[in-house]
Amino acid sequence: MTFTFNHKDKKYTEEEVTQRIDEGISTESDKSTRLLLMALRNTKLRVLKSLYPDIHEICDCLFLKKHMAAVTLTNLLFETMVKLVLVYLDANGRTLDDGYDFGNIYEEELKKYGKKNLGENIETLYIKNAITSEQRDKLLELKNIFRNPYSHGSNNKYVESATTKLYEGHLGSDEIKESKVTVTGNPHLLLDARRTFIKKYGLAYFIEIVKYISNFDKKIQDLYPKKKTDH
């Protein structure tokens, strides 16, 4: 598969490239947020440590105030977390010592859950007693508020009900008319409302998902026998 984009008709100077890089590097200035992101980036995992690269990249996005990129990747992290937890639960502490090869040790479980939708997989976690009913409801709420709209280009209930003020004037008249409108009737207002929502709540969403990952990791560790050490 090959993707091409014709950029040869436009010549960019080094000054233009440097300016664009400088514009892109706008780092998080709030000290408490920076320390929080460092803590999130250094979350300790064992069984679910394959999720580290996505966690690190999301933290990098938030350091650089790329809120929408952070949330869309958090959506991927969310869905991958749920699927991997189900895989490890079904495998029930399986290791290479059980006669499996490294390349296929979880092959059947990955096939089983890989194509199922997020809501169905969350319900399966509940059925397997991996989460409480309250945790199930919370995960479903996160799915509806963040994952569905921001992975499919639709709106959540907050954006649907959002309003903004518009001011209308005419040449030759000092009269300014103010009106309140919903944001869903104009692409500019709609996309701005989506970005505003994510800038306000995206970090909290990421924190919530990392907390679930950490708790799931501890739960899955219990499936594996403690390694004996010689003294």
SULGIZI-V311242 format. One record per pair of residues at least 24 apart in sequence whose ideal C-beta (glycine too) atoms are under 6 Angstrom apart, sorted by the first residue. I is the first residue (numbers start at 0). J is the second residue. D is the distance in Angstrom with one decimal. If there is no record, write none. Layout:
# SULGIZI-V311242
i=<I:I>
j=<J:J>
d=<D:D>
This chain:
# SULGIZI-V311242
i=<25:26:27:36:36:39:42:42:44:45:46:46:46:46:47:47:57:66:66:66:67:69:70:70:70:71:73:73:73:74:74:76:77:77:78:80:81:82:84:85:87:88:91:92:92:117:145:157:158:158:158:161:163>
j=<64:62:62:61:62:209:209:213:216:220:87:216:219:220:212:216:205:197:198:201:197:201:149:197:201:149:204:205:208:146:150:208:146:208:117:212:120:112:215:112:219:127:222:222:223:142:204:196:192:193:196:192:188>
d=<5.4:5.8:5.3:5.6:5.9:5.5:5.7:5.9:4.8:5.7:6.0:5.5:4.5:5.9:5.8:4.5:5.8:4.9:4.7:4.8:5.5:5.7:5.4:5.1:4.5:5.9:6.0:4.9:5.8:4.5:4.7:5.9:5.7:5.2:5.2:5.4:4.8:4.8:4.8:4.8:4.7:5.8:5.8:3.7:4.8:5.5:5.2:5.8:5.1:5.8:6.0:4.7:6.0>
